[in-house]
Amino acid sequence: MRLLASLLTGLAFLYGVGMLTATAPELVIVRKDRPPVSTRQLWLTQAGVDLTPRQFWAASFAVGLIAFVLFLLITGIPIIAIIPAIGVAMLPRAYFARHRGRRLSEVQESWPDGLRDLTASISSGMSLPRAVEVLSQKGPEPLRHAFGRYGLLARTIGVVPALETVKEELGDPTSDRVIEVLILAHERGGSIVTEILTDLAEATTRDLWTLEDIRTAAIEQKINSRVVFVLPWFVLIALTAMTPAYREFYASAAGFVVVLLGAMLSGLGIVLVSLLSKEPQEKRVLGGSARSYEGAS
């Protein structure tokens, strides 16, 4: 201990002498660049969840654990309690996936009006950066939310990096196309910018009509498939909770095998239905590879 104290005292003395003689070494703190936002974190941001992926999954696990305890108190059989509890634990992800899809759909559906607002602003003599800033303040509500940070980012890291950041946060092909056109219009300029934006608004409107037709045709099948998988488990919980004979059977080894097989078949069915009812997703050919400008300043 005395040796350590003597060593620290000597170092402090040498550093003090160095300060007086202007020869003290500089203390440099090395900062690592913040890694780009992960896909899971981007998913949560798009869903409006202010949590890290670990926090989100920990919260989901806690919800599932509470459900497991509740079902166990009702049925008294762990194998019956754990299967519905797993489904309950997945509910937060399903809810926020739906919320995320709705938010992104609202942004996509707002682009035709947003593009018309941009065209009107540019036609009135505004520059494109100023027109986009006005859009972030007075445009359709979903676009105002999506471009909420654009003004600050444009002033700190530049117009193009700000647009790239918004594009990556939105992460959908429609927004990719629109924002790439805005970037080209900003870099190249010219008198045909308004014509390009008008044509893009019409093309985006046609794409959205097609996508809406596909979603409307598939919604009834999705609802029916989910009810088919959920209802048997609630019936099983009710039977084991109210009828001793059912409770005794499912508490046995044979009942364990039956529940396990049912869970495996249900899981397989959910996977197949998800694959068959999956909406056609347009690939992002203009996004996903851009640099992350967040924190570049």
N, C-alpha and C positions, 0 to 999 in steps of 0.2 A: 504493500500500500504506500509506504514511504517512497519506494522507487518510482511508482506511478506519479505521485504528487511532485517529486523532484523533476521528472521528465516533463510534465505539463508546465511547471514553473519555468524550466529552461526554454521550452518552446515559446511561451508567452514573452519571455525576456528578449529572445532573438527576434520575434516578430515586432516587438516594440522598437528595438534598435533599427530594424529594417524600415519601419514607418518613419522614423526620424531622419534616416539617411536616404529615403526614397528608393530603397532597394528591396522592399518587401514584395514577396510574390503575390500575384493577383489570384484571388479566389474566384474561379469560374464555375458556375453551376451549369451543367450540361442538361439541356432539355430535349427529350426525345419528341419527335413529331407524333402528334396524336394519330393513332391508326384510323383508317377509314371506318365509317359506320358499318357494322356488320349487317347481313341480310335480315337477321332476326330483330335487331334493334330498329332497322328501317321499317320492318313490318309493324312493330309496335308504334312507331311514330306515325305511320300512315293510319293506324287504327285509333290514334288519339290517346294512347296509353303512356303516361309519364312514368314508366318503370323500366328497369333493365330486364333482359331476358331471364336472368336468374331470379329476380324478384317476382316476375310474372309467374314463372313455373313454381316457385315456392308458395305463392298465394293459391295457385290452382291445386297444389298438393294439399294445402291446408283445408281447402273447400272439400276435396275428396275425402280427407281424413274425418272431417266432421260428418259427412254423409255416411261414411262407413260405420262410425259409432252409432249414428241414428238408426240405420238399417239393422245393425246388429242387435240393438235394443228391441227392435220391432220383431225380428225373426228369430234371433238367438242362434243363427247358423252363419258362421263366417264366410263360407263359400258363396252363399246367396247374397250376403251383404257387400262383398267386395266387388262383384261385377257391376251392379248399379252405381257403386261409389266411383268406379273408374269412369263411368259415363258422366257422372256429375262433375268429376275433376276436369273433364274435357269441355264442360259447358262454357267456362270463361273464354277459352280459345275460339269456340264456335260462335259465341256472341260477338266477340271483337272482330272475328273474321267477317261476320256479316256487317258489322259496323264499318269496318275498313272498306269492304266492297261497296257499301252505300256511299261512303264519302268519296271514293274514287269515281264512282258512277256519277255522282253529282258534279264533280269537276269536269268529267267528260261531257256531260250534258250541257254544261255552262259554256263550253268553248265556242259554239256558234255565236251566241250573244256577245261573249267576250271579244271575239274576233271582229264583230261588227262595231263594237265600241272602240276598239283599236283603230279600225279603218276610219271611223268618224273623227277620232282625235287627230290622226295623222293628216286627214284631208283638211282639217281646220288649221293646220300649220304647226302642230306639235312635232317635236322630235320623237323617235321611237322610244328611247329610254324614258322620256317624260310621259308618253302615252301609256307605257306599261306601268309606271308609278301611279298614274291616275286610275288605271284599271285595278290596281291593288287597293285603292282607297274607295272607288265609287263603282266598281264593276259588280257583276253577279256575286252573291254572297260566298259560294264555294271558292271562286277564284280569289276573292279578297282574303279568305283564310289561307289559301295555298300560297299566295304572293305576299303574305303579311310581313315577311322579313326582307322582301326584295329591295325596298328603298334603302334600308341600312346597309345591306350587302353591296348594293350597287355603288354606294358612296365610299365604302371601305375597301372592297376588293375588285371593283369594276363591274360593268354591265354584263359582259359575257360570262364571267365566273358566277355572278349572281343568278343569271338565267340557268346555267348548268346546275347550280345547287338546287334550285327549285325543281328542275327536271328530274334530278335523281331522287328528291324527296317524294315526288308524285309517283314516279316509277311505272307509268303506263304508256303504251304505244301511241295513243292519241295525243297525249301531252308531249311526248317525244317529238312527234312530227311538227306540232305547232311551235314548240319552243325552238327547234332547229331552224324553222323558217324565220322566226324572230331574230335569231342570232345572225343568220345570213343577211337578213334585211338590215340589221344594225351595221354589219361589217361592210356590206356592199352598197347599201342605200339605193338610190335611183328612184325614178318616177313611177316604176311599175309595182312598188311595194303595196299600194292599196289594192291593185288588181290581184296580186298574189294572195293577199289576205282574204279578199272577197271569194276567190275560187276555193281557198282552203276552208272557209266557213261553210260553203255549199257541200264540199266533199265530206267534211266532218259530220254535217247533218245527215247525209245519206248513210254514212257508216253507223251512226247512232240509231237510226230507224231499223236497220238490219239487226243490230245487236239486241234491241228491245224486242223484236219479234221472236228471236231465239229464246230470250229469257222468259217471255210470257208463255211460250209453248212448253217449257220445261218445269215451270214452277209447281204445277199440280202433281207431277210425278215425284218431285223431290219431297213434297209434303207427305204423300202417301207412303213412300218408302221409309221415311223416318218414323211414322206412326207404327208401321209394321214391326220395326225392330224394337221400339221402346215398350209397346203395350204388353207383350208377353212377360217381361220382367216385372212390371208392376202387378200383373195378375199373380205371378209366382210369389211375390212378397206378400200380397193380400192373403193368398191361400195358406202360406206357412204361418202367417201371423194369427189367423183365425181358426185354423183346423189342426188339432194335435196330430192326426194321422199323417198329414202332409209334412208336418214339421219333423216327425220321427223318421219318415222315409228319406227326406233330403239331408238329415243329419247323419245318415248311414253312408257306408262306402259306395253303395250303388247310387244313392242320390248325388253324392259328390261327382261320380262319373257322368251322370246325366247332366248336371249343371255345367260341368266342364266342357262336355261335348256341345251343349247348347251355346255356351259362350264362344267356342271356336267357330261354330257355324254362323253365329250372329256376326262375329268379326269378319269372317270371309264374305258374308253377304253385304256388309257395309262397304267393304273394299270394292266389291264388284259393282254395287250400285253407284258408288262415288266415281268409279272409272267410266261407267256407262252414261251417267248423267252430267259428266264434266262438260262445261261450256267450252267451245273452241276458243283458245287463247291466242291472240296475235303475239308473235315473238317481238321482243324489243331489239330492233336492229339499229336503232339510233341512240340507245341508252345502255347503261350498265357498265360502260367502259370509260366513261368520262372521269377526269380527275376529281378528287374530292377537294373543293375549295373552302370547305368549312374550316375556319380557323387559320386560313392561309396568311392572314395579316399578322 
